[in-house]
């Protein structure tokens, strides 16, 4: 058999070395190519750097804003300077000036219930609870046509009386009071309305407010009538802080001379019904606003405030069907007759 001649060992080593060298060269070439790509990428990178700078700037600005907000939140809020406390003497002077201003504004102030004698005023005042004076004035003409005296009313059938006063609301309770006070007037006072506070409040359904209305307007005896309007304004004017009607009456009585009590009551009630409303006072149309500590609780814009005025100040009818001769507004309309069933 022919045998292939073996290569010498030196030749084999040289071939192996040559192969290793080739691999190293190839690896070096690959490394150079990668370096070129990295360089090219590095050269292209500066175009993106401004965006990175913007992002960093935005982050810094946001951080500053957040810091500013935190500082603002931590900073104590500025306090509105407190109103200087008013002395008792200053309050009394201001209160009496308010009364003079209201007298000029409402020279025609009067009780807003229609009546011709003390009994009619007493009955109308009892009926005025939880309703308007207008509704009472529209109801009493029919009532007094049927029972003009305490004797007549005491003798009435309860159901008939209920029907006559039904428009005023709470007619069952009011019927009970009217029958009781009429019988008391007939039996204890000879059919006449007494002219003393202690006697009036002894009648069924008659409290201090009703008694003061009757005394002041039917007998000329000074009295302060504390209804919801009067109490609300007395507190807004800073004359009292009391909620109880008797306490309000006592506080106000100490401020004004007795001779002013009855007319003061009318003026304050007039103002409460026309200008200084419960929910939205017409502050911007109020002539006594500079004297009022509660200014700003209601509408302060003059034009908008004018639209809130009621009764004669707002060009609307008043509450009395037969108002006094000096009343500058329109009389209230009588109650519409009931619609006949078809």
ABEGO torsion letter per residue (X at the ends): XBBBBBBBAAAAAAAAAAAAAAAAAAAAAAAAAAAAAAAAAAAAAAAAAAAAAAAAAAAAAAAAAAAAAAAAAABBBBBBBBBBBBBAAAAAAAAAAAAAAAAAABAABBBABBBABAAAAAAAAAAABGBBAAAAAAAAAAAAAABABAAAAAABBAAAAAAAAAAAEGAAAAAAAAAAAAAAAAAAAGGBBBABAAAAAABBGBBAAAAAAAAAAAAGBBBBBBBAAAAAAAAAAGABABABAAAAAAAAAAABBAAAAAAAAAAAAAAAAAABBAABBBAAABAAAAABAABGABBABAAAAAAABBEAAAGBBBABABBBAABABBBBBBBBBBBBBX
